[in-house]
Amino acid sequence: MSEACVGWRVRVALRATAALAACGAVLVAAGSCGDDPDAAERRSLTVFAASSLTDVFGDIAAAFEAAHPDVDVTLQFAGSSRLATQINAGASADVIAAADERTATQVDARQVTVFARNRLAIAVPPDNPAGVTGLDSLTDRDLVLALCAPDVPCGALAEQVGGPELVAAADTREPNVRGVLTKVLLGEVDAGVVYITDLTAAGDAVTGIDIDHPASTAYPVALLSESPEAADFVAFVLSPPAQELLAGAGFEAP
């Protein structure tokens, strides 16, 4: 399964400037080509974000671009730990939005701010064939269960909430929370532990069951570069318009 969770709709702004496409080899020495001043002035911004932010960050990026028409935002989604590993290996990113505060300590960040919180829930197919009623029923040996891998925030939080018994009951550990949700959507498992926001994103395609536990995870946004556009994006994530989008997606206020 790909990091982007095959089959899941991802709204990502991937527009590139077109001016360079017409450049001929004879113009290379000049260092530039094309006469389009708008193309020359466009600026790019790369944002790494946790898989659970896939839908809402697509909306936030679109709103940011609407307010900053000279900026192109590229979004890359994966498990938070995978994103941190990529950044530390040299991947270019201006901003990272992770699903736990630990990830923000693993990268060289100039500024870190918590912008939202999230809680776990259980996702089952719409007809709930296994008769899942809550957290306790997930340890049934006959039930096929998907959890996140232990090194990503949703996996660590599941262990905190359900303890070693829940971990031992898992039949598959997915690299990110959208991998768990996809298993449920495809009917490959009887239940998966996901975030409440994933239930909101899936709509009627799954049935959600609450987990009665107070634990939650904080989502930090970290500024990684000196780019003014990156600072503007971080500020936008904290602004009322973006916070309204996050609330609509099921995230809690920080």
Salt bridges, closest charged atoms under 4 A:
GLU3 OE2 - ARG82 NH1 2.69
ASP55 OD2 - ARG178 NH2 2.53
ASP59 OD1 - ARG11 NH1 2.11
GLU65 OE1 - ARG15 NH2 2.99
ASP70 OD2 - ARG43 NH2 1.85
ASP72 OD1 - ARG15 NH2 3.25
ASP72 OD1 - ARG42 NH2 2.63
ASP100 OD2 - ARG102 NE 3.51
GLU188 OE1 - LYS183 NZ 3.08
ASP198 OD1 - ARG178 NE 2.83
GLU226 OE2 - ARG110 NH2 3.42
GLU229 OE2 - ARG43 NH1 2.32
GLU252 OE2 - ARG119 NE 2.68
